[in-house]
Amino acid sequence: MSTQPAALIIGASRGLGLALAEEYLSRGWHVVATTRRPSESLNDLEKRFGACLEIEQVDVVDLDAVQALHRRQQGRILDVLFVNAGICKANALTPLQVSEKDYLDMLLTNALSPMRVIEIFHDNVKHNGVLAVMSSELGSITQSTGFWELYSSSKAALNMLMKSFHARHAHDSRALLLVAPGWVRTDMGTQSASLEVSESIPLVVDVVARNAGKPGLRFTDRHGAELPW
Ligand SMILES: NC(=O)c1ccc[n+]([C@@H]2O[C@H](COP(=O)([O-])OP(=O)(O)OC[C@H]3O[C@@H](n4cnc5c(N)ncnc54)[C@H](OP(=O)(O)O)[C@@H]3O)[C@@H](O)[C@H]2O)c1
């Protein structure tokens, strides 16, 4: 039996998800990484890391596709499940200005769909493993300044759903993490962000590692400091 630890990363075509895949591979893990459409960057990782990387295609909002992925991965035992996929639409708009479609897309992609992945793949994660979702500092209601209010509300909704999942699995031995990676230079974070990807993702992976074997739900930043809800 292989002793190589395994991670499933949902939404790994670019940005933070791609960097998560690369970081786990560099640390010797087996990685199943998903994209919505073929990703040249992931294909490049496959050339570097060979069979340690499996690429799967799934749109996280397509429940049938997520269930099909689960069937294809039947029997897979994971040390880490990391749901990273997310979108930011209409970040500068207010509730009166945003199109209903854009707002619903954000809720669906950032809150409901990640939680469906958690529900569906929960049992694939080892009892001392970690289920993590990429949240955001902006998902904290306590700390909100009103910045990117619509996007922030989708991450607050994600946090609430994760808290409810935890309440339904109160005696589960796995760790549940909502991770805030900092403001990072990606397509979403923009070039104005304060951190390079390399200043965030290795720390995020360290935080996940430190939480293995520690049951309970935590809303944490990349350093492991708990954030106010
Ligand atoms: N960058 C930041 O400063 C920052 C801060 C806090 C939290 N976050 C969170 O971190 C995560 C990654 O953000 P990022 O900065 O790397 O953004 P990004 O560069 O825009 O990348 C977003 C990723 O999510 C994937 N994705 C979006 N919708 C999807 C769907 N329906 N199904 C599957 N995959 C989907 C994208 O895939 P495609 O290539 O197919 O579009 C892409 O891989 C998000 O959850 C974001 O909210 C980012």
The ligand as a Tripos MOL2 file, in Angstrom:
@<TRIPOS>MOLECULE
LIG
   48    52     1     0     0
SMALL
NO_CHARGES

@<TRIPOS>ATOM
      1 N1         -6.3740   36.2650   -4.5510 N.am      1 LIG1
      2 C1         -6.7890   36.6970   -3.3720 C.2       1 LIG1
      3 O1         -6.3310   37.7450   -2.8730 O.2       1 LIG1
      4 C2         -7.7760   35.9150   -2.5670 C.ar      1 LIG1
      5 C3         -8.0080   36.3410   -1.2480 C.ar      1 LIG1
      6 C4         -8.9290   35.6250   -0.4710 C.ar      1 LIG1
      7 C5         -9.5460   34.5070   -0.9870 C.ar      1 LIG1
      8 N2         -9.3050   34.1320   -2.2800 N.ar      1 LIG1
      9 C6         -9.9950   32.9380   -2.7560 C.3       1 LIG1
     10 O2         -9.0390   32.0200   -3.2320 O.3       1 LIG1
     11 C7         -9.5890   31.1880   -4.2510 C.3       1 LIG1
     12 C8         -8.7140   31.2570   -5.4900 C.3       1 LIG1
     13 O3         -8.6450   32.6000   -5.9050 O.3       1 LIG1
     14 P1         -7.5700   33.1380   -6.9470 P.3       1 LIG1
     15 O4         -7.1120   34.4340   -6.4130 O.co2     1 LIG1
     16 O5         -6.5910   32.0930   -7.3020 O.co2     1 LIG1
     17 O6         -8.5470   33.4470   -8.1740 O.3       1 LIG1
     18 P2         -8.3890   33.2030   -9.7410 P.3       1 LIG1
     19 O7         -6.9970   33.4690  -10.1410 O.co2     1 LIG1
     20 O8         -9.4850   33.9950  -10.3540 O.co2     1 LIG1
     21 O9         -8.6710   31.6220   -9.8830 O.3       1 LIG1
     22 C9         -9.9350   31.1200   -9.5660 C.3       1 LIG1
     23 C10        -9.8970   29.6250   -9.7120 C.3       1 LIG1
     24 O10       -11.1920   29.1080   -9.4100 O.3       1 LIG1
     25 C11       -11.6150   28.3130  -10.5180 C.3       1 LIG1
     26 N3        -13.0630   28.3140  -10.6730 N.ar      1 LIG1
     27 C12       -13.8910   29.3750  -10.7120 C.ar      1 LIG1
     28 N4        -15.1520   28.9630  -10.9110 N.ar      1 LIG1
     29 C13       -15.1150   27.6250  -11.0120 C.ar      1 LIG1
     30 C14       -16.0860   26.6230  -11.2390 C.ar      1 LIG1
     31 N5        -17.3690   26.9160  -11.4370 N.pl3     1 LIG1
     32 N6        -15.6910   25.3390  -11.2590 N.ar      1 LIG1
     33 C15       -14.3990   25.0130  -11.0860 C.ar      1 LIG1
     34 N7        -13.4080   25.9130  -10.8870 N.ar      1 LIG1
     35 C16       -13.7760   27.2060  -10.8560 C.ar      1 LIG1
     36 C17       -10.9470   28.9680  -11.7090 C.3       1 LIG1
     37 O11       -11.0040   28.0920  -12.8200 O.3       1 LIG1
     38 P3        -11.0510   28.6520  -14.3670 P.3       1 LIG1
     39 O12        -9.6260   28.8420  -14.7750 O.co2     1 LIG1
     40 O13       -11.7610   27.5730  -15.0970 O.co2     1 LIG1
     41 O14       -11.8130   29.9460  -14.3440 O.co2     1 LIG1
     42 C18        -9.5640   29.1920  -11.1390 C.3       1 LIG1
     43 O15        -8.8220   27.9980  -11.0910 O.3       1 LIG1
     44 C19       -11.0090   31.7140   -4.4750 C.3       1 LIG1
     45 O16       -11.9200   30.9450   -3.7220 O.3       1 LIG1
     46 C20       -10.9370   33.1270   -3.9280 C.3       1 LIG1
     47 O17       -12.2010   33.6020   -3.5460 O.3       1 LIG1
     48 C21        -8.4300   34.8120   -3.0680 C.ar      1 LIG1
@<TRIPOS>BOND
     1     1     2 1
     2     2     3 2
     3     2     4 1
     4     4     5 ar
     5     4    48 ar
     6     5     6 ar
     7     6     7 ar
     8     7     8 ar
     9     8     9 1
    10     8    48 ar
    11     9    10 1
    12     9    46 1
    13    10    11 1
    14    11    12 1
    15    11    44 1
    16    12    13 1
    17    13    14 1
    18    14    15 2
    19    14    16 1
    20    14    17 1
    21    17    18 1
    22    18    19 2
    23    18    20 1
    24    18    21 1
    25    21    22 1
    26    22    23 1
    27    23    24 1
    28    23    42 1
    29    24    25 1
    30    25    26 1
    31    25    36 1
    32    26    27 ar
    33    26    35 ar
    34    27    28 ar
    35    28    29 ar
    36    29    30 ar
    37    29    35 ar
    38    30    31 1
    39    30    32 ar
    40    32    33 ar
    41    33    34 ar
    42    34    35 ar
    43    36    37 1
    44    36    42 1
    45    37    38 1
    46    38    39 2
    47    38    40 1
    48    38    41 1
    49    42    43 1
    50    44    45 1
    51    44    46 1
    52    46    47 1
@<TRIPOS>SUBSTRUCTURE
     1 LIG1         1 GROUP 0 **** ****
